[in-house]
Amino acid sequence: MPFDPIIMSLLVIGFFILLSGIFTVKQQTAAVVERFGRFQSVKRAGLQFKIPFLDRVAGRMTLRIQQLDVLVETKTHDNVFVKLKVSVQYFILPEKMYEAFYKLTNPHDQITAYVFDTVRAEVPKMKLDDVFERKDDIALAIRRELEQYMNEYGYGIVKALVTDIDPDPQVKHAMNRINASEREKLAAEYEAEADRIRIVAKAKAEAESKRLQGQGIADQRREIARGLEESVEVLNRVGINSQEASALIVVSQHYDTLQSMGENTNSNLILLPNSPEAASNMLASMTSSFVASQQMGEAMKTAALQAGTKHADR
């Protein structure tokens, strides 16, 4: 039985009409359906239906988190122009899709305006160094401002970040020079402290060396004196009196010195008396010097005692 062409045409038309009432919505996306220009419903991800010719898809909205980068130029409290890059992460609130679609024509412009307003209200209160140190405070102020107003329009704020702070190039160069000067000053202080420590350590070492050297000389002289004393006692035992023994010891040391100088070819020439009576004369001179020194010391002690007695009488 042949098909009627009219029926075939009606079936084809009906198929396309039915097909126009079917549409799909992608994941993390929502479609706004209007009927005769009036909001009807919001369709979520999946296969959806609408009445042909009566309903239409007015628009689609992404439910993903979006990011808007805003570059703001403003002036700090110490009159330095600086550029701040602010990144705002936002999303459409699922329960407020109607407000997000119908209340704002361009949400990017709205967010940008609030960011400009907040940054230019906060940064002029701070010095340039404070802007770097308190950038989190600036970001927090931006987020509070955006949440207060954008929630009303169906947008939620995930986070606001101050991702870059860019002062004028001349200011950056000056800041680098200040930083370098501070570090050079600190390095100079450390070097000076190190030099001081080295000088103190060297002085302590030299003082200790001198102390040990003096102790060694004192020990040496003590041993020499002990040796001379033992030599005099030995000579006294064989019938030589103290004066003769001292003269003999001086003569022995005199000739020992001449022998030592003769053994070293690089030694300087010193002309000393070397006659047999030279030692006796040297000993007599030394004895006279010791006696005179002792008498002078006794006289000074007596004068000091007399001066003290007169002062006490007064």
Buried (B, 14 or more C-beta within 10 A) or exposed (E): EEEEEEEEEEEEEEEEEEEBBEBEBEEEBBBBBBBEEEEBEBBBBEEBEBEBEEBBBBEEBEBEEBEBEBEBEBEBEEEBEBEBBBBBBBBBBEEBBEBBBBBBEEBEEBBBEBBBEBBBEBBEEBBBEBBBEBBEBBBBBBBEBBBEBBBEBBBBBEBBBBEEBBBEEEBEEEBEEEEEEEEEEEEEEEEEEEEEEEEEEEEEEEEEEEEEEEEEEEEEEEEEEEEBEEBBEEBEEEEBEEEBBBBBBBBEBBEEEEEEBEEEEEEEEEEEEEEEEBBBEBBEEEEEEEEEEEEEEEEEEEEEEEEEEEEEEE
